[in-house]
Amino acid sequence: MTKKQLIQEALKAQQMAYVPYSNFPVGAAVLTRSGKVYTGCNIENASFGATNCAERTALFKAISEGETAFDSIAIVGDPKAFTAPCGICRQVLVEFGLDITVILAKSEEDFKEYTMEEILPLSFTPKDLENKGGTA
């Protein structure tokens, strides 16, 4: 799958967003290492804490189907600016690797690429748990 095709999938997912409060639809499409694509949109709730972001929706769909190895994720939001994942979504993404490519797109033609390590430097990962009870 090309980057443009992954962005197209994120744009399709964005159309399904439920955003009656912010009116800020976001779409995401995650490509697994097995070649499957899972999409997600943001889903708001009157109790704002119950809202779920597009990135986590796509990831959780993939994980619930047994996928835990991810190649890349495309994220679309504001067509005039690049929409980056929130801190919680970054932490969920980094759980599955620092080498995941994050594609922030305004359109199929206008996008930027980052690694997880670039968008969440000094992250807390499963590797950090290997040091539990270690010395400071």
N, C-alpha and C positions, 0 to 999 in steps of 0.2 A: 504494500500500500504506500502510495506517495504521501508526502506532507500535505499537498493540496487536497488529496482525497480525504485525509484525516480531518483537515479543517472543514471540508464540506460536511462531514458527518457531525462535527461540532455545531456548525451553523444550523443543520436540520434539528439537532437536539435543542438548540436555543429557542426554536419556535414552540416547543412544548413547555417552556418555563411557566411556573405558576408564581407570579410576582405582583399581586394586587396592592402591595404596600410600597415597595421600592420602585416598581415599574422599571427594573434593571434586569432584563433577562440575560442569563449566562448559559452557554452550552459547552459541553466538554465531550471529547471522544478519546478513549484510551486504547492504545494498540498493545496487545499482549505479545510476548515473545513467541507464542504459538501461532500468531497471525490473526487472532480474532480481535474484533473491535467492539467495545462497549461504550454506549453513550449515556449522558446524563444531563439534566438541567437543574437549575436551582428551584427549590420548592419552599416557598415562604409559609409562615404560620403567624396568626395574630399574636401568639406567644413567641416573640422573636427568637428565643433560645431554641425553639423546636425547628427552626429553619435548617434546611440542608443545602449545601452548595452543590453546584453542577459537578465539580471534580470528584467530590466524595460520592455523589450518586453514581457516577460512572465506575469509580473504583469498587464501590461496594457491590454493584451488580456483577462485576467481573469476579470479585473474590467469592461471592455467593455461588458462583458457577465453577469454583475450583481453580481459578487463575490467580497466581500470585507473582508471576514474573512479567514485568512490564517493560516495554521498549520506549514508548513515548506517550505523551498526552497533548492534545490540542485544546486550547481554551479560547473562547470568543465571548465578548461582552460588548462594551461600547465600541461602535464602529469608528469612532474618532480617536480612540486611545487604546493602548494595549492593556488588557485586563489581566492582572496577575492573580495567582491563587492567594487566598487569605492564609494566615499563619497556621490555622488548624489543618487546612488542606495540604499545606507544605509538609507539616509533620506527618500526616497520613501517607503522603507520597514517599517521603524519605524512609519510611518503614520498609519499603520495598526496594530501596537502592538509591545510591547517589548518582548512578549513571543513567537514570531515566531522563530522556530529552523532554523538555517542556517547551511547547510551541505556543507563543502568545500571538494571536492573530486579530487583525482588524478585518481582514478579508482573505480570500484564497491567495491573493497576490502580495499582500502586505503583512508579513509576519516576522517574528524574531525567535531565535532558538536559544535555550539555556539548558544547563544541566541542573540537576537538583542541588548539587554542591554549590553552584553559583547562586541559586535563589534562596538557599538555606545554609549559609556557611556556619560552621561550628555547631552542626545539628546534633541532636541526641538521637542515637540510632540503637538498634538491637545490640550492636557491638559494645556499646557503653555498658550494657547489663552484664557483660562478661567480667567487668571489673567490680562487681558489687562486693561490698565489704572490703575493698582494697584500701590501700593507704593513701593519704592525701599528700 
